[in-house]
């Protein structure tokens, strides 16, 4: 099950923006990988002031970090499309400029995953 964790400073996103980002992440993941939309999980974490640092300094301004864990085995082209389309979709849905959106995608080997009580 692909899991995307979105981390922002407190107050960066409204409920409507979180919902739009979740829809866009789900849509992009499904369209670029072929996975059913009902597999995608999107989890939001808000970080209190003084608990989010970049370069050893407290974060100033708005930033959005997406960490995606997906099943390994996707082609380079599929992952390139996934990350490029996700950047554009998340930036648009959040209202933040693209240079304020960070996205990291991590491949998970299926045999190191358990879903619904079964090792993949």
SVG drawing of the C-alpha trace seen along z (x, -y; Angstrom):
<svg xmlns="http://www.w3.org/2000/svg" viewBox="-12 -33 35 46">
<polyline fill="none" stroke="black" stroke-width="0.4" points="0.0,0.0 1.7,-3.2 2.0,-5.6 2.6,-9.3 3.4,-11.4 3.0,-15.1 4.8,-17.2 4.3,-21.0 4.6,-23.6 1.5,-24.1 -1.1,-26.3 0.4,-25.9 -2.6,-24.0 -6.3,-24.3 -8.6,-21.2 -9.6,-21.9 -6.0,-22.1 -5.1,-18.9 -8.1,-17.1 -7.0,-18.5 -3.4,-17.4 -4.6,-13.9 -6.8,-13.6 -4.0,-14.8 -1.3,-12.5 -3.8,-9.6 -4.7,-10.5 -1.1,-10.9 0.1,-7.7 -2.7,-5.8 -2.3,-7.3 1.5,-6.9 1.8,-3.4 -1.5,-1.8 -2.3,-1.0 -5.9,-1.3 -6.7,-4.5 -8.1,-2.7 -4.5,-1.5 -3.0,-5.0 -2.7,-6.3 -1.9,-10.0 -1.0,-11.0 -0.5,-14.6 1.8,-15.7 2.0,-19.3 5.1,-20.4 5.0,-23.0 7.2,-26.1 10.8,-25.4 10.5,-21.7 11.2,-21.9 14.7,-22.8 16.4,-23.2 20.2,-23.5 20.3,-23.5 18.1,-26.6 14.4,-26.9 12.3,-26.9 10.9,-30.3 8.0,-30.5 5.9,-27.8 7.4,-24.5 5.8,-21.1 7.6,-17.8 6.2,-14.7 7.8,-11.3 6.4,-8.5 7.0,-4.8 6.0,-2.8 6.5,0.8 9.8,1.4 9.8,2.6 8.4,-0.5 10.3,-1.6 12.5,-4.7 10.1,-6.4 7.2,-5.6 9.0,-7.1 10.2,-10.1 6.6,-10.8 5.3,-10.1 7.7,-12.6 7.3,-15.4 3.5,-15.1 3.3,-14.9 5.4,-18.1 3.1,-20.1 -0.1,-18.7 0.9,-19.2 2.3,-22.7 -1.0,-23.6 -3.2,-22.1 -1.3,-23.6 -1.0,-27.1 2.8,-27.0 5.5,-27.6 7.1,-24.5 10.4,-25.5 8.7,-25.2 7.6,-21.6 10.1,-18.7 9.2,-15.2 11.2,-12.0 10.1,-8.6 11.5,-5.4 11.1,-2.0 10.2,0.8 11.0,4.4 7.7,6.3 9.0,9.1 9.7,6.5 6.1,5.4 3.0,6.8 -0.4,5.7 -3.7,7.1 -1.7,9.7 0.2,11.0 3.8,10.6 3.9,9.3"/>
</svg>
